[in-house]
Amino acid sequence: MHFSLQNVLFLVLVAVGFGLFAWQARQIRANILVGRDRDMSGRRPERAWKTLLVAFGQRKMFTRPTPALLHLVVYVGFLTINFEVLEMLLDGVLGTHRLLGFAGSFYAALVGTNEILGVLVVLAVAALWWRRNVSKIHRFTGVEMRAWPRLDANLILYAEGVLMAALFLMNAADLKLHQLAGQVLPGAYPISGMLVGLLPDNVGALALLERIGWWVHIIGILVYLNYLPSSKHFHIILAFPNAWYSRLVPPGQFSNVESITHEVRAMLDPDYVVPAPAHNSDGSVAAPATFGAQDVDDLPWTSLLNAYACTECGRCTSVCPANLTGKLLSPRKIIMDTRDRVEEKHHSLLIFQPNLYGPEAKHAAPEAANKEARFLLRGYVMPEELWACTTCNACVEACPVSINPLESILEMRRFLVLEESSAPHALNTMFANIENNGAPWAFSPSDRFNWADDLFVAAKA
């Protein structure tokens, strides 16, 4: 081992990089936990199986084979490249070079696989860029895909290309250095070996190129790590807990309001004892919780986790029947608005503030200054969007990371109905009929069977 100023600089960069990421991760965790408490314990085998299929296995991605295969290449490349990143971290800390080369044929097989996957990643990234920017696929558009989301999608593709280029430069330069010295570099380099001829024969230049590739790659990894919390690509981390904490209930099953459930049970069963109201830490009776959700604090914490796990792929909106018929509803927008609002109200990230990015940002700075007077409902999401939902569950079924936009939509609609009594006229009429007649129709219960009497008379005639 050989320690130098380079090792000290490396340790400082790694400490800063991981420290900033940990700080941002804590901010996001705090944002998620402002939501209402929800018990998601139990049923561990089912949760493990769903996480394995949906997050690790990407089962839902393969409903669309072309993007699924491209995404799979990038995903597998991301997983395997971590072996080489681990080696670089160890080399940087210990002052070694190709520390894991002692693994012999296993090391050679892994490095060779990394190189092949690296080329496939570059090709997949190019194809994904083409699909997004040239093919103009419709689901990549929409009012929610404003300045930052459009730029974010491309930035990550460019970053992946730069990281792969730096890796190949490092390997090719290192390989040629060893060849010129008559030495054997541990590992197998099927791609870098073809690039050796493009590099100079000067040992000093090769050493500089190898270090440039090494530093660009490792610094790029740290920048990439700290960019993720501000990006839709944070789903590469949060897809796993999001799948684990999915609601394991039949699709479309509504959640009950606990206080209303107690009242109904007390009405039906005179012996039912309604639980005592909750108390604050000072002993006073806690204020009753609102019905439904007006702001992000009223949503369950799992809905806020959904917001941070969103990939912004638009699959939910592309299958939404309301959106397809020209209505304002976009399930993706509901989820993105939730994330923007929770960061506006609680903790903004240290490095980027995507919801205030650029002149095309939805929420301009003067408007954001009045954040305490604005809520998720009506400040970001309009009632017209919510009432367009048919509760068909198409968005829930389509999401590749098990996000449930429908739950947030229903919670905000519940607030409109139970707190504001601002349901559409047709629904208010139905509610009145149920209250007065015991059915959605405007007929007295005594007249409900008249159709059968008329049918009987007609049959006799």
Secondary structure, 3 states (H helix, E strand, C coil): CCCCHHHHHHHHHHHHHHHHHHHHHHHHHHHHCCCECCCCCCCHHHHHHHHHHHHHCCHHHHHCHHHHHHHHHHHHHHHHHHHHHHHHHHHHHHCCCCHHHHHCHHHHHHHHHHHHHHHHHHHHHHHHHHHHHCCCCHHHCCCCCCHHHHHHHHHHHHHHHHHHHHHHHHHHHHHHHHHHCCCCCCCCCCCHHHHHHHCCCCHHHHHHHHHHHHHHHHHHHHHHHHHHHHCHHHHHHHHHHHHHCCCCCCCCCCCCCHHHHHHHHHHHCCCCCCCCCCECCCCCECCCCCCCCCCHHHCEHHHHHHHHHCCCCCHHHHCCHHHHCCCCCCHHHHHHHHHHHHHHHCCCCCCCCHHHCCCCCCCCHHHHCCHHHCCHHHHCECHHHHHCCCCCCHHHHHCCCCCCHHHHHHHHHHHHHHCCCCCCHHHHHHHHHHHHHCCCCCCCHHHCCHHHHHHHHHHHC
